Amino acid sequence: MTDIFSSLLAAPHWVFISLGGVLLIVELLGTGGYSLWSGISAVLVGVIAWLFPAFSWIVLWILFAVFTLITAYVWWLWMKKHGDKSVKSQLNQPRNELIGVKTVVVSAIINGSGRVKIKDGSWSATSSHDLSLGTKVIVTDVDGLILTVEKIEQ
């Protein structure tokens, strides 16, 4: 057992390459990116330790910490600039999906209150004008479960 530890102390590059491999395997199990950058940094430090065997353990651990912070920060900057900006990526915000939907009035909107059909259901709707049954409208706003609609001019 002592031979294993002494051989690891003599070859720190294998320790960091192995650590990187373990972290990358853990990332494959679904940690959402948290282990990816540490794993890449560990492999990078392992390569540096192999190329420059004179570095001490302290220097290698400091390099590992610095590389992990740098790679995670660079990834954060890239995601901030190029990340998914689609409306569909905004979870639990049906308001964004309903605005702009064209539909028809299924219960006349009188005195600002009525119903419109969207997909297989009907929704409470409000409008600044009275609208008769079958009028084509577009959703302009959502307030809770009440849609604000405007008549589509033809």
N, C-alpha and C positions, 0 to 999 in steps of 0.2 A: 504494500500500500504506500509506503514511503517512497518507493521508486516511482510510482505514478505521479505523486505530488512534486517530487524533485524534477522529473522530466517535464511536467507542465510549467514549473517555474523557469526552467531553462528554455522553453519554447512558448512564449506568450502569444505568438501569432496563432497557434492552434486554439488557444483558449478563446481569443476574440473571434476567429472564424467559426468555431463551434457555437459560441454565444450568438453570433449573427444567424447561423443556420437555425438554431432553436427559435429565435425571435421571428424569423421569417416563416417557420412552420406554424408558430402560434398565430401569426397574422392570417395564414390560410384558414384557420379555424373560425375566423370572423370577428376580429377585434376592431374592425372599422378603420384601419390605418394607424392605430396607435403603436403597433409593434413594427410596422414596416420601416419607418425611418430609423429607429434604434437598431434594427437588424442590418440595414444597409450601412449604417455608421460602424457597427461592430465589425462587419466584413472589411470595410475600408481600413479600420484601425489594424485589423489582422494583417492585411497586405502591407501596411506601413511598418508594422512590427517585423514582418518577414524581410522587407527590404532594408530596414535600418535596425538591426538587432541590438544596437547600443542603447536604445531608448529604455528607460526604466518603467516599472509598472505604474508608478505615479503619473508619468508623462502620458502613458498610453490610456489610462483611465480619464485623464483630463481631456485628451484628444477625443475619446469616445463621447464624453459629455458635450463638448463643444460641437462636434460633428452632428450629434443628435439634435441639438438646438438649431444649428444652421439648416440642416435638411428639413426639419419640421417647419421652420420659419419660411424657407423658400417655397415649400409646398403650400403653405397657407397663403402666401402672396400670389402664387399661381392660381389657386382656387378662387381667391377673391377677384382676380381679373378675368378668369376664363370659366368659372363655375357655371352650373346649370341655372339659367335665368328664366326658364320657361314658367308660365303660370301654373302648369301642372305640378311643378316641384313644390309649390306652396301648399303643404298638407293642411287639411281641415279648414279650408277657406272656400266653401262653395260659392260665396258671393262673387268671386272672380270668375267662376265658370258660368254664372247665370247672366251677368251683365253682357248685353249684346245679343242675347237669344231672341230670335223672332218667333212669335207665337200668335195665337188667336184668343179672343175673349170668349169664354164659355158661359159666363154669367155676366150680364150687362153691368158695366161700371156706372153706377148712378150715385151722385153726391160723393164721388171720390172713392167708392168701394165696390168691388166686384171680384171676379175670378178669371184666371187665364189657365190654359192648358200647357204644361211642359212635360214632354215625354209621356209617361202613362199616369200622370197625376194632375191635379188642379191646385193652383196656388192662389192665395188671397192677393189681390192686386189693388193698387190705388193709382189714380190719374187725376190730373188737374182739370180734365174735360170728361164729360159723360161720353161713354163709348158703348155702342150697341153690340149685341150678340154677333159673333163672327168677324168683328173688326180685327184686322191684322195690326199687331203692335210689336214693339221692341222693348226689352227690359233695359231700363236706364240706371236703376239703383236697387239695392236690397237693404231692407231694414228688418233684421231678424228673419221672420218668415213671410214678410209682406214685401211684394215686389212693386216697384214704381215703374209704370209703363207709359209709353207715348205712342200715339197713332203713327203708323208708317204711311207717309204721304206717297201716293202713287203717281 
